[in-house]
């Protein structure tokens, strides 16, 4: 490769690599500019031309025409994997095998078994690994969790959330393609499912139904979770109509209403009796910088997983997604 631009030095600098150059990589890279101590040192793509164009747009010093070259860059502290769902496992495994810490986009993988494989590899190598479920690091969601933990709304009895895009999704689009992990569930449904999990834990009963595209991926999906204590969650995701995107967490003493889009809110309404209070919790940029801050905190402290998004939670949610896919009849070629 010849000589490479020098990496920034200093105990607080965390040097990032970006693997893939799509829309989500663009948003994340933009947000790293809001994170003190973050340097985007390199980008890697399957196309050198694509990597170079991305690097020029975002002022990134190094561009690689393969994932392997990016993973081999020993100056990188962590790599953000921003590929389509179907490549998450292969790309993350490649980076871990090269000794790099990884932040992997959600959904973590296509199924529970491949997620377990990555977690076991990271633990065996002593490397940091985290799913990029940015909703869990959003300041408003973290405040909601604190309000619930303090008992302000009593015991949570019901969670409702929906995430639907307007469509139509035309044939050939990645969201319809089984080979790319398409469908509403993995792309959108992972958010309401994760929200319910945050407040109610793993359900004891799961019931779901979906209409499918001709390709066999889900177009419109409804899900109900049941819990031994009597709590329920009603969740939906779809690609045929833009839903309100709201979420409500109802307890025995009150409720919390999160306006759409609930997965990246700037505040929420706390309802206690007849009193409604708006709690303003703004965020910076696109809202993805908060997960980067958490990754960097963990790396500086020598942690191999985040207490905000622990491996156990990622694996349990992948198992729930597997169960729902089995019920609605969605499979992937892999």
C-alpha positions in Angstrom: 0.0 0.0 0.0 3.0 2.3 0.5 3.1 5.0 3.2 -0.1 5.8 5.0 -1.3 9.2 6.5 -0.3 9.3 10.1 -2.9 8.5 12.8 -3.6 11.0 15.6 -1.8 10.2 18.8 -2.9 10.7 22.4 -4.4 8.6 25.2 -7.9 9.9 24.6 -8.0 9.5 20.8 -10.0 6.6 19.5 -9.3 5.8 15.8 -12.3 4.5 13.8 -12.5 2.5 10.7 -15.8 2.5 8.7 -16.6 -0.8 6.9 -19.1 -0.1 4.0 -20.1 3.2 2.5 -23.9 3.3 2.4 -26.5 5.6 3.9 -26.1 4.4 7.5 -22.3 4.7 7.3 -22.7 8.3 6.1 -24.9 9.2 9.1 -22.6 7.5 11.6 -19.5 9.2 10.1 -21.1 12.6 10.2 -22.0 12.0 13.9 -18.4 11.1 14.9 -17.6 14.8 14.2 -19.6 15.5 17.4 -17.6 13.1 19.5 -14.5 14.5 21.2 -11.5 12.3 20.7 -12.9 10.4 17.8 -10.8 10.2 14.6 -12.2 8.5 11.5 -8.9 7.2 10.1 -10.0 4.8 7.4 -12.8 3.5 5.3 -13.1 0.1 3.5 -15.4 -1.0 0.8 -15.5 -3.8 -1.8 -14.8 -1.1 -4.3 -11.7 1.1 -4.0 -13.4 3.8 -6.0 -16.4 3.8 -3.6 -14.1 3.9 -0.6 -12.1 6.8 -2.1 -15.2 8.8 -2.9 -16.5 8.3 0.7 -13.1 9.2 2.1 -13.0 12.4 0.0 -16.5 13.4 1.0 -15.9 12.9 4.7 -12.2 13.9 5.0 -11.0 10.4 5.8 -7.2 9.9 5.4 -7.1 6.2 4.3 -9.3 4.3 1.8 -9.2 0.6 1.2 -10.7 -1.4 -1.7 -11.4 -4.5 0.5 -12.7 -5.3 3.9 -9.5 -7.4 4.5 -7.2 -4.4 4.1 -9.3 -2.3 6.4 -9.3 -5.0 9.1 -5.6 -5.4 8.8 -4.9 -1.7 9.6 -3.2 -2.0 13.0 -3.7 1.7 13.7 -7.4 1.2 14.1 -8.9 1.0 17.6 -12.4 -0.1 16.4 -14.3 -0.7 13.2 -17.9 0.2 12.6 -19.6 -2.5 10.4 -22.3 -0.8 8.3 -23.0 -3.5 5.6 -26.4 -4.9 4.7 -27.8 -7.3 7.3 -26.7 -10.4 5.4 -23.0 -9.4 5.6 -22.9 -8.5 9.3 -21.6 -11.9 10.5 -18.9 -12.2 7.8 -17.6 -8.6 8.1 -17.6 -8.6 11.9 -15.9 -12.0 12.1 -13.2 -10.8 9.7 -12.5 -7.8 11.9 -12.5 -9.8 15.1 -10.1 -12.3 13.6 -7.8 -9.4 12.7 -7.8 -8.3 16.3 -10.1 -5.3 15.9 -12.9 -4.2 18.3 -16.2 -3.9 16.5 -19.4 -1.9 16.6 -21.8 -3.9 14.3 -25.0 -2.4 13.0 -28.4 -3.8 14.0 -29.8 -6.4 13.6 -26.6 -7.9 14.9 -26.8 -10.9 12.5 -29.5 -12.8 10.6 -30.0 -15.4 13.4 -29.2 -16.4 17.0 -26.6 -19.0 16.0 -24.4 -16.6 14.0 -24.7 -14.0 16.8 -23.5 -16.6 19.3 -20.6 -17.3 17.1 -19.5 -13.7 17.1 -19.9 -13.2 20.8 -17.9 -16.4 21.5 -15.1 -15.2 19.2 -14.9 -11.8 20.7 -14.8 -13.3 24.2 -12.1 -15.8 23.2 -10.0 -13.0 21.7 -10.7 -10.5 24.6 -12.0 -8.0 22.1 -14.8 -5.4 22.5 -18.0 -6.1 20.6 -21.3 -4.3 20.6 -24.5 -4.2 18.6 -25.2 -0.7 17.2 -28.7 -0.5 18.7 -28.4 3.3 18.9 -31.9 3.6 20.4 -30.6 2.2 23.7 -28.0 5.0 24.0 -30.4 7.8 23.1 -30.6 10.2 26.0 -34.4 10.3 26.1 -34.7 6.5 26.2 -32.1 6.4 29.0 -34.2 9.0 30.9 -37.3 6.9 30.4 -35.6 3.9 31.8 -34.6 5.9 34.9 -38.1 7.2 35.4 -39.5 3.6 35.2 -36.7 2.3 37.5 -37.6 4.9 40.0 -41.2 3.6 40.1 -42.8 6.8 38.9 -45.3 5.0 36.8 -45.6 1.9 39.0 -45.2 -1.6 37.6 -45.1 -1.7 33.8 -48.1 -3.7 32.4 -48.2 -2.8 28.7 -45.8 -1.6 26.0 -47.0 -0.6 22.6 -44.9 0.5 19.7 -45.0 0.6 15.9 -42.6 1.3 13.1 -43.9 1.4 9.5 -42.5 2.9 6.3 -44.8 4.1 3.5 -43.7 2.0 0.6 -44.3 0.6 -1.9 -41.1 -1.4 -1.9 -40.5 -2.4 -5.5 -39.1 -5.8 -6.6 -35.3 -5.9 -6.5 -35.1 -3.6 -3.4 -33.0 -4.9 -0.6 -36.0 -4.8 1.8 -37.6 -7.5 -0.3 -34.6 -9.7 -0.9 -34.2 -12.8 1.3 -30.5 -13.0 0.4 -29.9 -9.6 2.0 -32.0 -10.3 5.1 -34.9 -8.3 3.8 -38.3 -7.7 5.3 -39.9 -5.4 7.9 -38.9 -7.5 10.9 -35.1 -7.2 10.9 -35.0 -3.7 9.5 -37.8 -2.1 11.6 -39.3 -4.6 14.0 -36.1 -4.9 15.9 -36.8 -1.5 17.4 -40.3 -2.1 19.0 -39.1 -5.6 20.0 -36.0 -4.1 21.7 -38.2 -1.4 23.4 -40.5 -4.0 24.9 -37.5 -6.1 26.0 -36.0 -3.0 27.8 -39.1 -2.6 30.0 -40.5 -6.1 30.3 -37.6 -8.5 29.5 -37.9 -11.7 27.5 -41.5 -12.7 26.9 -42.8 -16.1 28.0 -45.3 -16.2 25.1 -44.8 -14.9 21.5 -47.5 -14.7 18.9 -47.0 -13.1 15.5 -48.6 -12.9 12.0 -47.3 -11.4 8.8 -48.2 -10.8 5.2 -45.3 -11.7 2.9 -43.8 -10.3 -0.3 -43.7 -12.8 -3.2 -40.0 -13.2 -2.4 -40.9 -14.6 1.1 -39.8 -11.7 3.2 -42.3 -10.0 5.5 -44.2 -6.9 4.4 -46.5 -6.2 7.4 -46.0 -7.9 10.8 -47.9 -7.8 14.0 -46.5 -9.2 17.3 -47.9 -9.8 20.8 -45.7 -10.7 23.8 -47.1 -12.2 26.9 -45.5 -12.4 30.4 -46.1 -14.5 33.4 -46.9 -11.5 35.5 -49.8 -10.6 33.2 -48.0 -7.8 31.3 -48.3 -7.6 27.5 -46.7 -5.9 24.6 -48.3 -5.1 21.3 -45.9 -4.4 18.5 -46.0 -3.8 14.7 -43.7 -3.2 11.8 -44.4 -2.8 8.1 -43.5 -1.5 4.7 -46.9 -0.6 3.3 -47.8 2.4 5.3 -46.1 5.1 7.4 -47.3 4.5 11.0 -47.3 7.1 13.7 -44.1 5.6 15.1 -45.1 6.2 18.7 -44.5 4.1 21.8 -46.4 4.0 25.1 -45.1 2.4 28.3 -48.1 2.0 30.7 -47.7 1.3 34.4 -50.1 0.8 37.3 -49.6 4.4 38.4 -49.1 6.3 35.1 -47.6 6.1 31.6 -44.9 7.4 29.3 -45.7 8.5 25.8 -42.8 8.7 23.3 -43.7 10.6 20.1 -42.6 9.3 16.7 -40.1 8.4 15.7 -39.9 6.6 19.1 -36.5 5.0 18.4 -34.8 8.5 18.2 -36.8 10.8 20.4 -35.9 14.2 21.8 -38.2 13.9 24.8 -41.3 12.2 26.1 -44.6 12.9 28.0 -44.9 11.7 31.5 -48.6 11.1 32.4 -49.5 10.8 36.1 -53.2 11.0 36.7 -54.6 14.1 35.0 -51.1 15.8 34.9 -49.1 15.6 31.7 -45.5 16.8 31.7 -43.3 17.1 28.6 -39.7 16.1 29.5 -37.3 17.6 27.0 -34.1 15.5 26.3 -32.5 16.8 23.1 -29.7 15.0 21.2 -26.9 16.1 18.9 -26.5 15.5 15.2 -28.3 12.4 13.8 -28.4 10.8 17.2 -25.8 8.1 16.4 -23.0 9.8 18.3 -24.2 8.5 21.6 -23.4 4.9 20.7 -20.0 6.0 19.6 -19.5 7.7 22.9 -20.4 4.5 24.7 -18.0 2.4 22.6 -15.1 4.8 23.3 -15.9 4.9 27.0 -15.7 1.1 27.1 -12.5 1.0 25.1 -10.8 3.5 27.4 -11.9 1.5 30.4 -10.8 -1.8 28.9 -14.2 -3.3 28.8 -15.1 -6.0 26.2 -18.8 -5.4 26.3 -21.1 -2.5 27.1 -23.3 -2.5 30.2 -25.8 -0.5 28.1 -26.0 -3.1 25.3 -24.6 -6.3 26.9 -24.1 -9.4 24.8 -26.8 -11.3 26.7 -29.4 -8.8 25.6 -28.3 -8.9 22.0 -28.5 -12.7 22.0 -31.9 -12.9 23.7 -33.4 -10.4 21.2 -31.9 -12.4 18.3 -33.6 -15.5 19.7 -36.9 -13.7 19.9 -36.5 -12.6 16.2 -35.8 -16.2 15.3 -39.0 -17.3 17.0 -41.0 -14.7 15.2 -39.5 -15.6 11.9 -40.4 -19.2 12.4 -44.0 -18.2 13.2 -44.4 -16.0 10.1 -42.5 -18.4 7.8 -39.6 -16.1 6.8 -36.3 -17.9 6.0 -33.0 -16.7 4.5 -30.8 -18.7 2.0 -27.9 -18.9 4.5 
